[in-house]
Amino acid sequence: MAEEVKEPFDPSSYSYQEMIGQVPASIRLGTFRVHAVLGVPSASLGANNDFALRGDGAAGANTTLYHKEAGAWVACTL
């Protein structure tokens, strides 16, 4: 049975869980990966120089984009 498609596509009409189900949780871009996560990324996820996009983070608190450095995820200041 096919899923109902919401037309036209409006990202705000989808929950994060619905959207993450439609794309890979991790995408390789050249020499690094971009991971989609909920919550702070786990230390065991990814490798140094990877990025993590947090779906439930707060932009004002700089908890939406993380970079892995020396084995730890560091919140990026935007």
PQR file with spaces between the fields and no chain letter, atoms N, CA, C, O and H, PARSE charges and radii, in Angstrom:
ATOM       1  N    MET     1       0.825   -1.164    0.000 -0.4000 1.5000
ATOM       2  CA   MET     1       0.000    0.000    0.000 -0.0000 2.0000
ATOM       3  C    MET     1       0.885    1.249    0.000  0.5500 1.7000
ATOM       4  O    MET     1       1.785    1.376    0.831 -0.5500 1.4000
ATOM       5  N    ALA     2       0.630    2.158   -0.922 -0.4000 1.5000
ATOM       6  CA   ALA     2       1.442    3.365   -1.063 -0.0000 2.0000
ATOM       7  C    ALA     2       1.119    4.368    0.042  0.5500 1.7000
ATOM       8  O    ALA     2      -0.019    4.480    0.497 -0.5500 1.4000
ATOM       9  H    ALA     2      -0.101    2.055   -1.597  0.4000 1.0000
ATOM      10  N    GLU     3       2.169    5.100    0.462 -0.4000 1.5000
ATOM      11  CA   GLU     3       1.976    6.152    1.457 -0.0000 2.0000
ATOM      12  C    GLU     3       1.299    7.350    0.818  0.5500 1.7000
ATOM      13  O    GLU     3       1.480    7.624   -0.368 -0.5500 1.4000
ATOM      14  H    GLU     3       3.094    5.009    0.092  0.4000 1.0000
ATOM      15  N    GLU     4       0.524    8.054    1.612 -0.4000 1.5000
ATOM      16  CA   GLU     4      -0.104    9.271    1.127 -0.0000 2.0000
ATOM      17  C    GLU     4       0.972   10.340    0.918  0.5500 1.7000
ATOM      18  O    GLU     4       1.809   10.561    1.793 -0.5500 1.4000
ATOM      19  H    GLU     4       0.377    7.832    2.576  0.4000 1.0000
ATOM      20  N    VAL     5       0.948   10.994   -0.231 -0.4000 1.5000
ATOM      21  CA   VAL     5       1.910   12.049   -0.523 -0.0000 2.0000
ATOM      22  C    VAL     5       1.248   13.391   -0.267  0.5500 1.7000
ATOM      23  O    VAL     5       0.147   13.653   -0.751 -0.5500 1.4000
ATOM      24  H    VAL     5       0.268   10.814   -0.942  0.4000 1.0000
ATOM      25  N    LYS     6       1.924   14.238    0.495 -0.4000 1.5000
ATOM      26  CA   LYS     6       1.392   15.560    0.799 -0.0000 2.0000
ATOM      27  C    LYS     6       1.857   16.518   -0.294  0.5500 1.7000
ATOM      28  O    LYS     6       3.062   16.708   -0.461 -0.5500 1.4000
ATOM      29  H    LYS     6       2.819   14.025    0.888  0.4000 1.0000
ATOM      30  N    GLU     7       0.961   17.112   -1.023 -0.4000 1.5000
ATOM      31  CA   GLU     7       1.296   18.008   -2.138 -0.0000 2.0000
ATOM      32  C    GLU     7       0.808   19.402   -1.858  0.5500 1.7000
ATOM      33  O    GLU     7      -0.228   19.539   -1.208 -0.5500 1.4000
ATOM      34  H    GLU     7      -0.018   16.958   -0.887  0.4000 1.0000
ATOM      35  N    PRO     8       1.480   20.460   -2.301 -0.5600 1.5000
ATOM      36  CA   PRO     8       2.892   20.430   -2.684  0.2800 2.0000
ATOM      37  C    PRO     8       3.756   20.153   -1.461  0.5500 1.7000
ATOM      38  O    PRO     8       3.298   20.297   -0.327 -0.5500 1.4000
ATOM      39  N    PHE     9       5.002   19.759   -1.688 -0.4000 1.5000
ATOM      40  CA   PHE     9       5.874   19.397   -0.578 -0.0000 2.0000
ATOM      41  C    PHE     9       6.114   20.603    0.316  0.5500 1.7000
ATOM      42  O    PHE     9       6.588   21.644   -0.140 -0.5500 1.4000
ATOM      43  H    PHE     9       5.374   19.642   -2.608  0.4000 1.0000
ATOM      44  N    ASP    10       5.794   20.458    1.555 -0.4000 1.5000
ATOM      45  CA   ASP    10       5.996   21.507    2.554 -0.0000 2.0000
ATOM      46  C    ASP    10       6.670   20.845    3.750  0.5500 1.7000
ATOM      47  O    ASP    10       6.010   20.151    4.523 -0.5500 1.4000
ATOM      48  H    ASP    10       5.409   19.612    1.925  0.4000 1.0000
ATOM      49  N    PRO    11       8.000   21.055    3.915 -0.5600 1.5000
ATOM      50  CA   PRO    11       8.718   20.389    5.008  0.2800 2.0000
ATOM      51  C    PRO    11       8.105   20.624    6.377  0.5500 1.7000
ATOM      52  O    PRO    11       8.216   19.768    7.254 -0.5500 1.4000
ATOM      53  N    SER    12       7.460   21.766    6.579 -0.4000 1.5000
ATOM      54  CA   SER    12       6.888   22.049    7.890 -0.0000 2.0000
ATOM      55  C    SER    12       5.679   21.172    8.196  0.5500 1.7000
ATOM      56  O    SER    12       5.251   21.091    9.348 -0.5500 1.4000
ATOM      57  H    SER    12       7.370   22.462    5.867  0.4000 1.0000
ATOM      58  N    SER    13       5.123   20.515    7.176 -0.4000 1.5000
ATOM      59  CA   SER    13       3.968   19.657    7.399 -0.0000 2.0000
ATOM      60  C    SER    13       4.375   18.228    7.776  0.5500 1.7000
ATOM      61  O    SER    13       3.514   17.389    8.041 -0.5500 1.4000
ATOM      62  H    SER    13       5.471   20.581    6.241  0.4000 1.0000
ATOM      63  N    TYR    14       5.678   17.949    7.803 -0.4000 1.5000
ATOM      64  CA   TYR    14       6.184   16.620    8.157 -0.0000 2.0000
ATOM      65  C    TYR    14       6.887   16.691    9.505  0.5500 1.7000
ATOM      66  O    TYR    14       7.530   17.690    9.826 -0.5500 1.4000
ATOM      67  H    TYR    14       6.378   18.630    7.588  0.4000 1.0000
ATOM      68  N    SER    15       6.764   15.647   10.279 -0.4000 1.5000
ATOM      69  CA   SER    15       7.553   15.583   11.503 -0.0000 2.0000
ATOM      70  C    SER    15       8.969   15.168   11.119  0.5500 1.7000
ATOM      71  O    SER    15       9.192   14.636   10.031 -0.5500 1.4000
ATOM      72  H    SER    15       6.241   14.835   10.018  0.4000 1.0000
ATOM      73  N    TYR    16       9.924   15.411   12.012 -0.4000 1.5000
ATOM      74  CA   TYR    16      11.307   15.020   11.748 -0.0000 2.0000
ATOM      75  C    TYR    16      11.386   13.512   11.501  0.5500 1.7000
ATOM      76  O    TYR    16      12.117   13.070   10.615 -0.5500 1.4000
ATOM      77  H    TYR    16       9.743   15.844   12.895  0.4000 1.0000
ATOM      78  N    GLN    17      10.643   12.724   12.273 -0.4000 1.5000
ATOM      79  CA   GLN    17      10.683   11.276   12.120 -0.0000 2.0000
ATOM      80  C    GLN    17      10.169   10.855   10.741  0.5500 1.7000
ATOM      81  O    GLN    17      10.715    9.927   10.144 -0.5500 1.4000
ATOM      82  H    GLN    17      10.049   13.083   12.993  0.4000 1.0000
ATOM      83  N    GLU    18       9.139   11.513   10.230 -0.4000 1.5000
ATOM      84  CA   GLU    18       8.637   11.186    8.890 -0.0000 2.0000
ATOM      85  C    GLU    18       9.684   11.506    7.835  0.5500 1.7000
ATOM      86  O    GLU    18       9.876   10.729    6.900 -0.5500 1.4000
ATOM      87  H    GLU    18       8.696   12.266   10.715  0.4000 1.0000
ATOM      88  N    MET    19      10.368   12.645    7.971 -0.4000 1.5000
ATOM      89  CA   MET    19      11.347   13.038    6.975 -0.0000 2.0000
ATOM      90  C    MET    19      12.576   12.146    7.031  0.5500 1.7000
ATOM      91  O    MET    19      13.092   11.758    5.983 -0.5500 1.4000
ATOM      92  H    MET    19      10.213   13.276    8.730  0.4000 1.0000
ATOM      93  N    ILE    20      13.061   11.809    8.215 -0.4000 1.5000
ATOM      94  CA   ILE    20      14.260   10.989    8.320 -0.0000 2.0000
ATOM      95  C    ILE    20      13.995    9.596    7.770  0.5500 1.7000
ATOM      96  O    ILE    20      14.923    8.926    7.317 -0.5500 1.4000
ATOM      97  H    ILE    20      12.643   12.124    9.067  0.4000 1.0000
ATOM      98  N    GLY    21      12.747    9.150    7.802 -0.4000 1.5000
ATOM      99  CA   GLY    21      12.411    7.860    7.221 -0.0000 2.0000
ATOM     100  C    GLY    21      12.513    7.848    5.711  0.5500 1.7000
ATOM     101  O    GLY    21      12.513    6.775    5.108 -0.5500 1.4000
ATOM     102  H    GLY    21      11.993    9.693    8.170  0.4000 1.0000
ATOM     103  N    GLN    22      12.601    9.013    5.077 -0.4000 1.5000
ATOM     104  CA   GLN    22      12.653    9.108    3.630 -0.0000 2.0000
ATOM     105  C    GLN    22      14.064    9.296    3.084  0.5500 1.7000
ATOM     106  O    GLN    22      14.271    9.217    1.874 -0.5500 1.4000
ATOM     107  H    GLN    22      12.601    9.885    5.566  0.4000 1.0000
ATOM     108  N    VAL    23      15.024    9.540    3.950 -0.4000 1.5000
ATOM     109  CA   VAL    23      16.406    9.751    3.501 -0.0000 2.0000
ATOM     110  C    VAL    23      17.332    8.893    4.340  0.5500 1.7000
ATOM     111  O    VAL    23      16.982    8.511    5.457 -0.5500 1.4000
ATOM     112  H    VAL    23      14.856    9.604    4.933  0.4000 1.0000
ATOM     113  N    PRO    24      18.516    8.585    3.813 -0.5600 1.5000
ATOM     114  CA   PRO    24      19.468    7.833    4.633  0.2800 2.0000
ATOM     115  C    PRO    24      19.838    8.622    5.884  0.5500 1.7000
ATOM     116  O    PRO    24      19.833    9.853    5.861 -0.5500 1.4000
ATOM     117  N    ALA    25      20.152    7.941    6.957 -0.4000 1.5000
ATOM     118  CA   ALA    25      20.527    8.608    8.201 -0.0000 2.0000
ATOM     119  C    ALA    25      21.941    9.159    8.122  0.5500 1.7000
ATOM     120  O    ALA    25      22.349    9.939    8.982 -0.5500 1.4000
ATOM     121  H    ALA    25      20.156    6.941    6.976  0.4000 1.0000
ATOM     122  N    SER    26      22.691    8.765    7.104 -0.4000 1.5000
ATOM     123  CA   SER    26      24.065    9.214    6.934 -0.0000 2.0000
ATOM     124  C    SER    26      24.368    9.282    5.442  0.5500 1.7000
ATOM     125  O    SER    26      24.017    8.377    4.686 -0.5500 1.4000
ATOM     126  H    SER    26      22.359    8.131    6.405  0.4000 1.0000
ATOM     127  N    ILE    27      25.025   10.365    5.026 -0.4000 1.5000
ATOM     128  CA   ILE    27      25.363   10.543    3.613 -0.0000 2.0000
ATOM     129  C    ILE    27      26.837   10.897    3.509  0.5500 1.7000
ATOM     130  O    ILE    27      27.312   11.793    4.208 -0.5500 1.4000
ATOM     131  H    ILE    27      25.311   11.100    5.641  0.4000 1.0000
ATOM     132  N    ARG    28      27.570   10.193    2.634 -0.4000 1.5000
ATOM     133  CA   ARG    28      28.991   10.502    2.422 -0.0000 2.0000
ATOM     134  C    ARG    28      29.096   11.632    1.403  0.5500 1.7000
ATOM     135  O    ARG    28      28.499   11.579    0.328 -0.5500 1.4000
ATOM     136  H    ARG    28      27.184    9.466    2.066  0.4000 1.0000
ATOM     137  N    LEU    29      29.867   12.652    1.765 -0.4000 1.5000
ATOM     138  CA   LEU    29      30.153   13.780    0.874 -0.0000 2.0000
ATOM     139  C    LEU    29      31.663   13.919    0.771  0.5500 1.7000
ATOM     140  O    LEU    29      32.293   14.560    1.612 -0.5500 1.4000
ATOM     141  H    LEU    29      30.352   12.695    2.638  0.4000 1.0000
ATOM     142  N    GLY    30      32.228   13.330   -0.238 -0.4000 1.5000
ATOM     143  CA   GLY    30      33.685   13.380   -0.396 -0.0000 2.0000
ATOM     144  C    GLY    30      34.375   12.593    0.685  0.5500 1.7000
ATOM     145  O    GLY    30      34.220   11.374    0.760 -0.5500 1.4000
ATOM     146  H    GLY    30      31.716   12.809   -0.921  0.4000 1.0000
ATOM     147  N    THR    31      35.146   13.277    1.536 -0.4000 1.5000
ATOM     148  CA   THR    31      35.944   12.598    2.560 -0.0000 2.0000
ATOM     149  C    THR    31      35.278   12.559    3.930  0.5500 1.7000
ATOM     150  O    THR    31      35.875   12.060    4.885 -0.5500 1.4000
ATOM     151  H    THR    31      35.272   14.267    1.475  0.4000 1.0000
ATOM     152  N    PHE    32      34.055   13.073    4.049 -0.4000 1.5000
ATOM     153  CA   PHE    32      33.371   13.067    5.344 -0.0000 2.0000
ATOM     154  C    PHE    32      31.916   12.645    5.165  0.5500 1.7000
ATOM     155  O    PHE    32      31.415   12.549    4.044 -0.5500 1.4000
ATOM     156  H    PHE    32      33.570   13.478    3.274  0.4000 1.0000
ATOM     157  N    ARG    33      31.253   12.397    6.283 -0.4000 1.5000
ATOM     158  CA   ARG    33      29.837   12.041    6.281 -0.0000 2.0000
ATOM     159  C    ARG    33      29.036   13.105    7.012  0.5500 1.7000
ATOM     160  O    ARG    33      29.549   13.805    7.885 -0.5500 1.4000
ATOM     161  H    ARG    33      31.660   12.475    7.193  0.4000 1.0000
ATOM     162  N    VAL    34      27.768   13.212    6.635 -0.4000 1.5000
ATOM     163  CA   VAL    34      26.808   14.045    7.350 -0.0000 2.0000
ATOM     164  C    VAL    34      25.767   13.086    7.923  0.5500 1.7000
ATOM     165  O    VAL    34      25.148   12.320    7.184 -0.5500 1.4000
ATOM     166  H    VAL    34      27.351   12.644    5.925  0.4000 1.0000
ATOM     167  N    HIS    35      25.578   13.131    9.231 -0.4000 1.5000
ATOM     168  CA   HIS    35      24.659   12.232    9.926 -0.0000 2.0000
ATOM     169  C    HIS    35      23.429   13.012   10.390  0.5500 1.7000
ATOM     170  O    HIS    35      23.554   14.148   10.849 -0.5500 1.4000
ATOM     171  H    HIS    35      26.081   13.753    9.831  0.4000 1.0000
ATOM     172  N    ALA    36      22.267   12.422   10.276 -0.4000 1.5000
ATOM     173  CA   ALA    36      21.035   13.000   10.810 -0.0000 2.0000
ATOM     174  C    ALA    36      20.765   12.337   12.157  0.5500 1.7000
ATOM     175  O    ALA    36      20.716   11.110   12.251 -0.5500 1.4000
ATOM     176  H    ALA    36      22.166   11.500    9.904  0.4000 1.0000
ATOM     177  N    VAL    37      20.591   13.152   13.199 -0.4000 1.5000
ATOM     178  CA   VAL    37      20.433   12.609   14.552 -0.0000 2.0000
ATOM     179  C    VAL    37      19.320   13.325   15.314  0.5500 1.7000
ATOM     180  O    VAL    37      18.916   14.435   14.966 -0.5500 1.4000
ATOM     181  H    VAL    37      20.631   14.148   13.122  0.4000 1.0000
ATOM     182  N    LEU    38      18.849   12.675   16.338 -0.4000 1.5000
ATOM     183  CA   LEU    38      17.984   13.291   17.339 -0.0000 2.0000
ATOM     184  C    LEU    38      18.780   13.276   18.630  0.5500 1.7000
ATOM     185  O    LEU    38      19.334   12.240   18.998 -0.5500 1.4000
ATOM     186  H    LEU    38      19.177   11.774   16.621  0.4000 1.0000
ATOM     187  N    GLY    39      18.847   14.390   19.316 -0.4000 1.5000
ATOM     188  CA   GLY    39      19.652   14.470   20.521 -0.0000 2.0000
ATOM     189  C    GLY    39      21.120   14.678   20.186  0.5500 1.7000
ATOM     190  O    GLY    39      21.499   14.737   19.016 -0.5500 1.4000
ATOM     191  H    GLY    39      18.397   15.232   19.017  0.4000 1.0000
ATOM     192  N    VAL    40      21.939   14.788   21.217 -0.4000 1.5000
ATOM     193  CA   VAL    40      23.378   14.977   21.032 -0.0000 2.0000
ATOM     194  C    VAL    40      23.944   13.719   20.387  0.5500 1.7000
ATOM     195  O    VAL    40      23.619   12.613   20.820 -0.5500 1.4000
ATOM     196  H    VAL    40      21.632   14.740   22.168  0.4000 1.0000
ATOM     197  N    PRO    41      24.789   13.859   19.357 -0.5600 1.5000
ATOM     198  CA   PRO    41      25.352   12.672   18.703  0.2800 2.0000
ATOM     199  C    PRO    41      26.179   11.824   19.673  0.5500 1.7000
ATOM     200  O    PRO    41      26.898   12.354   20.520 -0.5500 1.4000
ATOM     201  N    SER    42      26.068   10.523   19.537 -0.4000 1.5000
ATOM     202  CA   SER    42      26.824    9.589   20.357 -0.0000 2.0000
ATOM     203  C    SER    42      28.299    9.626   19.960  0.5500 1.7000
ATOM     204  O    SER    42      28.620    9.768   18.781 -0.5500 1.4000
ATOM     205  H    SER    42      25.484   10.092   18.849  0.4000 1.0000
ATOM     206  N    ALA    43      29.182    9.502   20.924 -0.4000 1.5000
ATOM     207  CA   ALA    43      30.625    9.497   20.646 -0.0000 2.0000
ATOM     208  C    ALA    43      31.015    8.371   19.698  0.5500 1.7000
ATOM     209  O    ALA    43      32.004    8.490   18.974 -0.5500 1.4000
ATOM     210  H    ALA    43      28.922    9.387   21.882  0.4000 1.0000
ATOM     211  N    SER    44      30.256    7.283   19.690 -0.4000 1.5000
ATOM     212  CA   SER    44      30.591    6.152   18.822 -0.0000 2.0000
ATOM     213  C    SER    44      30.160    6.364   17.367  0.5500 1.7000
ATOM     214  O    SER    44      30.531    5.584   16.490 -0.5500 1.4000
ATOM     215  H    SER    44      29.453    7.186   20.278  0.4000 1.0000
ATOM     216  N    LEU    45      29.385    7.411   17.113 -0.4000 1.5000
ATOM     217  CA   LEU    45      28.904    7.691   15.760 -0.0000 2.0000
ATOM     218  C    LEU    45      29.967    8.431   14.965  0.5500 1.7000
ATOM     219  O    LEU    45      30.552    9.400   15.449 -0.5500 1.4000
ATOM     220  H    LEU    45      29.084    8.045   17.825  0.4000 1.0000
ATOM     221  N    GLY    46      30.212    7.974   13.752 -0.4000 1.5000
ATOM     222  CA   GLY    46      31.053    8.715   12.818 -0.0000 2.0000
ATOM     223  C    GLY    46      32.529    8.727   13.130  0.5500 1.7000
ATOM     224  O    GLY    46      33.014    8.050   14.036 -0.5500 1.4000
ATOM     225  H    GLY    46      29.737    7.187   13.360  0.4000 1.0000
ATOM     226  N    ALA    47      33.239    9.542   12.323 -0.4000 1.5000
ATOM     227  CA   ALA    47      34.691    9.681   12.424 -0.0000 2.0000
ATOM     228  C    ALA    47      35.040   11.163   12.503  0.5500 1.7000
ATOM     229  O    ALA    47      34.202   12.024   12.234 -0.5500 1.4000
ATOM     230  H    ALA    47      32.845   10.092   11.586  0.4000 1.0000
ATOM     231  N    ASN    48      36.283   11.449   12.873 -0.4000 1.5000
ATOM     232  CA   ASN    48      36.725   12.844   12.913 -0.0000 2.0000
ATOM     233  C    ASN    48      36.463   13.517   11.566  0.5500 1.7000
ATOM     234  O    ASN    48      36.620   12.900   10.513 -0.5500 1.4000
ATOM     235  H    ASN    48      36.963   10.749   13.091  0.4000 1.0000
ATOM     236  N    ASN    49      36.066   14.772   11.611 -0.4000 1.5000
ATOM     237  CA   ASN    49      35.731   15.619   10.456 -0.0000 2.0000
ATOM     238  C    ASN    49      34.345   15.363    9.889  0.5500 1.7000
ATOM     239  O    ASN    49      33.972   15.993    8.900 -0.5500 1.4000
ATOM     240  H    ASN    49      35.939   15.274   12.466  0.4000 1.0000
ATOM     241  N    ASP    50      33.560   14.452   10.486 -0.4000 1.5000
ATOM     242  CA   ASP    50      32.160   14.281   10.086 -0.0000 2.0000
ATOM     243  C    ASP    50      31.323   15.404   10.690  0.5500 1.7000
ATOM     244  O    ASP    50      31.758   16.093   11.613 -0.5500 1.4000
ATOM     245  H    ASP    50      33.863   13.940   11.289  0.4000 1.0000
ATOM     246  N    PHE    51      30.116   15.576   10.154 -0.4000 1.5000
ATOM     247  CA   PHE    51      29.153   16.536   10.680 -0.0000 2.0000
ATOM     248  C    PHE    51      27.889   15.795   11.091  0.5500 1.7000
ATOM     249  O    PHE    51      27.581   14.735   10.546 -0.5500 1.4000
ATOM     250  H    PHE    51      29.763   15.017    9.405  0.4000 1.0000
ATOM     251  N    ALA    52      27.164   16.345   12.040 -0.4000 1.5000
ATOM     252  CA   ALA    52      25.869   15.796   12.450 -0.0000 2.0000
ATOM     253  C    ALA    52      24.861   16.941   12.469  0.5500 1.7000
ATOM     254  O    ALA    52      25.120   18.006   13.029 -0.5500 1.4000
ATOM     255  H    ALA    52      27.413   17.207   12.483  0.4000 1.0000
ATOM     256  N    LEU    53      23.712   16.701   11.848 -0.4000 1.5000
ATOM     257  CA   LEU    53      22.607   17.656   11.867 -0.0000 2.0000
ATOM     258  C    LEU    53      21.581   17.143   12.861  0.5500 1.7000
ATOM     259  O    LEU    53      21.048   16.046   12.702 -0.5500 1.4000
ATOM     260  H    LEU    53      23.502   15.836   11.393  0.4000 1.0000
ATOM     261  N    ARG    54      21.310   17.928   13.872 -0.4000 1.5000
ATOM     262  CA   ARG    54      20.389   17.516   14.929 -0.0000 2.0000
ATOM     263  C    ARG    54      18.997   18.058   14.629  0.5500 1.7000
ATOM     264  O    ARG    54      18.797   19.271   14.567 -0.5500 1.4000
ATOM     265  H    ARG    54      21.743   18.820   14.001  0.4000 1.0000
ATOM     266  N    GLY    55      18.049   17.168   14.447 -0.4000 1.5000
ATOM     267  CA   GLY    55      16.698   17.552   14.086 -0.0000 2.0000
ATOM     268  C    GLY    55      15.904   18.195   15.190  0.5500 1.7000
ATOM     269  O    GLY    55      14.922   18.886   14.919 -0.5500 1.4000
ATOM     270  H    GLY    55      18.212   16.183   14.497  0.4000 1.0000
ATOM     271  N    ASP    56      16.303   17.987   16.432 -0.4000 1.5000
ATOM     272  CA   ASP    56      15.551   18.552   17.549 -0.0000 2.0000
ATOM     273  C    ASP    56      16.347   19.616   18.300  0.5500 1.7000
ATOM     274  O    ASP    56      16.017   19.941   19.441 -0.5500 1.4000
ATOM     275  H    ASP    56      17.101   17.426   16.652  0.4000 1.0000
ATOM     276  N    GLY    57      17.379   20.157   17.682 -0.4000 1.5000
ATOM     277  CA   GLY    57      18.219   21.161   18.332 -0.0000 2.0000
ATOM     278  C    GLY    57      17.622   22.550   18.244  0.5500 1.7000
ATOM     279  O    GLY    57      16.682   22.788   17.486 -0.5500 1.4000
ATOM     280  H    GLY    57      17.647   19.893   16.755  0.4000 1.0000
ATOM     281  N    ALA    58      18.169   23.457   19.018 -0.4000 1.5000
ATOM     282  CA   ALA    58      17.711   24.848   19.030 -0.0000 2.0000
ATOM     283  C    ALA    58      18.790   25.729   18.413  0.5500 1.7000
ATOM     284  O    ALA    58      19.922   25.766   18.894 -0.5500 1.4000
ATOM     285  H    ALA    58      18.933   23.264   19.634  0.4000 1.0000
ATOM     286  N    ALA    59      18.434   26.435   17.347 -0.4000 1.5000
ATOM     287  CA   ALA    59      19.411   27.264   16.636 -0.0000 2.0000
ATOM     288  C    ALA    59      20.068   28.290   17.552  0.5500 1.7000
ATOM     289  O    ALA    59      21.281   28.487   17.482 -0.5500 1.4000
ATOM     290  H    ALA    59      17.514   26.405   16.956  0.4000 1.0000
ATOM     291  N    GLY    60      19.303   28.932   18.394 -0.4000 1.5000
ATOM     292  CA   GLY    60      19.860   29.944   19.292 -0.0000 2.0000
ATOM     293  C    GLY    60      20.816   29.372   20.316  0.5500 1.7000
ATOM     294  O    GLY    60      21.655   30.094   20.855 -0.5500 1.4000
ATOM     295  H    GLY    60      18.318   28.772   18.451  0.4000 1.0000
ATOM     296  N    ALA    61      20.700   28.088   20.591 -0.4000 1.5000
ATOM     297  CA   ALA    61      21.568   27.442   21.572 -0.0000 2.0000
ATOM     298  C    ALA    61      22.744   26.734   20.899  0.5500 1.7000
ATOM     299  O    ALA    61      23.518   26.044   21.563 -0.5500 1.4000
ATOM     300  H    ALA    61      20.018   27.502   20.153  0.4000 1.0000
ATOM     301  N    ASN    62      22.879   26.904   19.582 -0.4000 1.5000
ATOM     302  CA   ASN    62      23.953   26.264   18.807 -0.0000 2.0000
ATOM     303  C    ASN    62      23.978   24.751   19.000  0.5500 1.7000
ATOM     304  O    ASN    62      25.039   24.160   19.200 -0.5500 1.4000
ATOM     305  H    ASN    62      22.251   27.465   19.043  0.4000 1.0000
ATOM     306  N    THR    63      22.805   24.131   18.938 -0.4000 1.5000
ATOM     307  CA   THR    63      22.746   22.667   19.084 -0.0000 2.0000
ATOM     308  C    THR    63      22.133   22.009   17.856  0.5500 1.7000
ATOM     309  O    THR    63      21.512   20.952   17.964 -0.5500 1.4000
ATOM     310  H    THR    63      21.943   24.611   18.776  0.4000 1.0000
ATOM     311  N    THR    64      22.301   22.624   16.696 -0.4000 1.5000
ATOM     312  CA   THR    64      21.735   22.035   15.488 -0.0000 2.0000
ATOM     313  C    THR    64      22.790   21.422   14.585  0.5500 1.7000
ATOM     314  O    THR    64      22.477   20.511   13.819 -0.5500 1.4000
ATOM     315  H    THR    64      22.805   23.483   16.609  0.4000 1.0000
ATOM     316  N    LEU    65      24.032   21.892   14.650 -0.4000 1.5000
ATOM     317  CA   LEU    65      25.114   21.391   13.806 -0.0000 2.0000
ATOM     318  C    LEU    65      26.307   21.045   14.691  0.5500 1.7000
ATOM     319  O    LEU    65      26.742   21.850   15.515 -0.5500 1.4000
ATOM     320  H    LEU    65      24.287   22.632   15.272  0.4000 1.0000
ATOM     321  N    TYR    66      26.825   19.836   14.506 -0.4000 1.5000
ATOM     322  CA   TYR    66      27.976   19.369   15.272 -0.0000 2.0000
ATOM     323  C    TYR    66      29.079   18.947   14.325  0.5500 1.7000
ATOM     324  O    TYR    66      28.805   18.495   13.213 -0.5500 1.4000
ATOM     325  H    TYR    66      26.472   19.183   13.837  0.4000 1.0000
ATOM     326  N    HIS    67      30.330   19.089   14.754 -0.4000 1.5000
ATOM     327  CA   HIS    67      31.512   18.645   14.002 -0.0000 2.0000
ATOM     328  C    HIS    67      32.297   17.719   14.916  0.5500 1.7000
ATOM     329  O    HIS    67      32.479   18.021   16.096 -0.5500 1.4000
ATOM     330  H    HIS    67      30.553   19.456   15.657  0.4000 1.0000
ATOM     331  N    LYS    68      32.766   16.588   14.381 -0.4000 1.5000
ATOM     332  CA   LYS    68      33.516   15.648   15.225 -0.0000 2.0000
ATOM     333  C    LYS    68      35.001   15.979   15.162  0.5500 1.7000
ATOM     334  O    LYS    68      35.618   15.961   14.097 -0.5500 1.4000
ATOM     335  H    LYS    68      32.618   16.343   13.423  0.4000 1.0000
ATOM     336  N    GLU    69      35.553   16.280   16.327 -0.4000 1.5000
ATOM     337  CA   GLU    69      36.963   16.664   16.459 -0.0000 2.0000
ATOM     338  C    GLU    69      37.605   15.865   17.586  0.5500 1.7000
ATOM     339  O    GLU    69      37.089   15.845   18.704 -0.5500 1.4000
ATOM     340  H    GLU    69      35.052   16.295   17.192  0.4000 1.0000
ATOM     341  N    ALA    70      38.718   15.213   17.302 -0.4000 1.5000
ATOM     342  CA   ALA    70      39.461   14.428   18.302 -0.0000 2.0000
ATOM     343  C    ALA    70      38.549   13.444   19.029  0.5500 1.7000
ATOM     344  O    ALA    70      38.676   13.243   20.236 -0.5500 1.4000
ATOM     345  H    ALA    70      39.137   15.230   16.394  0.4000 1.0000
ATOM     346  N    GLY    71      37.621   12.829   18.277 -0.4000 1.5000
ATOM     347  CA   GLY    71      36.747   11.807   18.827 -0.0000 2.0000
ATOM     348  C    GLY    71      35.522   12.314   19.572  0.5500 1.7000
ATOM     349  O    GLY    71      34.750   11.511   20.097 -0.5500 1.4000
ATOM     350  H    GLY    71      37.517   12.992   17.296  0.4000 1.0000
ATOM     351  N    ALA    72      35.325   13.641   19.631 -0.4000 1.5000
ATOM     352  CA   ALA    72      34.190   14.213   20.358 -0.0000 2.0000
ATOM     353  C    ALA    72      33.377   15.113   19.419  0.5500 1.7000
ATOM     354  O    ALA    72      33.928   15.766   18.534 -0.5500 1.4000
ATOM     355  H    ALA    72      35.952   14.293   19.204  0.4000 1.0000
ATOM     356  N    TRP    73      32.060   15.131   19.631 -0.4000 1.5000
ATOM     357  CA   TRP    73      31.181   16.004   18.850 -0.0000 2.0000
ATOM     358  C    TRP    73      31.166   17.382   19.491  0.5500 1.7000
ATOM     359  O    TRP    73      30.902   17.508   20.687 -0.5500 1.4000
ATOM     360  H    TRP    73      31.612   14.599   20.351  0.4000 1.0000
ATOM     361  N    VAL    74      31.449   18.419   18.705 -0.4000 1.5000
ATOM     362  CA   VAL    74      31.511   19.791   19.176 -0.0000 2.0000
ATOM     363  C    VAL    74      30.394   20.586   18.483  0.5500 1.7000
ATOM     364  O    VAL    74      30.292   20.577   17.256 -0.5500 1.4000
ATOM     365  H    VAL    74      31.664   18.317   17.734  0.4000 1.0000
ATOM     366  N    ALA    75      29.566   21.265   19.268 -0.4000 1.5000
ATOM     367  CA   ALA    75      28.502   22.091   18.693 -0.0000 2.0000
ATOM     368  C    ALA    75      29.134   23.271   17.956  0.5500 1.7000
ATOM     369  O    ALA    75      30.004   23.957   18.494 -0.5500 1.4000
ATOM     370  H    ALA    75      29.649   21.272   20.265  0.4000 1.0000
ATOM     371  N    CYS    76      28.691   23.498   16.726 -0.4000 1.5000
ATOM     372  CA   CYS    76      29.204   24.607   15.926 -0.0000 2.0000
ATOM     373  C    CYS    76      28.435   25.888   16.229  0.5500 1.7000
ATOM     374  O    CYS    76      27.214   25.865   16.381 -0.5500 1.4000
ATOM     375  H    CYS    76      27.985   22.941   16.289  0.4000 1.0000
ATOM     376  N    THR    77      29.143   26.983   16.312 -0.4000 1.5000
ATOM     377  CA   THR    77      28.514   28.287   16.497 -0.0000 2.0000
ATOM     378  C    THR    77      28.120   28.801   15.129  0.5500 1.7000
ATOM     379  O    THR    77      28.951   28.943   14.232 -0.5500 1.4000
ATOM     380  H    THR    77      30.135   27.001   16.188  0.4000 1.0000
ATOM     381  N    LEU    78      26.827   29.078   14.989 -0.4000 1.5000
ATOM     382  CA   LEU    78      26.323   29.540   13.686 -0.0000 2.0000
ATOM     383  C    LEU    78      26.088   31.024   13.693  0.5500 1.7000
ATOM     384  O    LEU    78      25.665   31.587   12.683 -0.5500 1.4000
ATOM     385  H    LEU    78      26.152   28.962   15.718  0.4000 1.0000
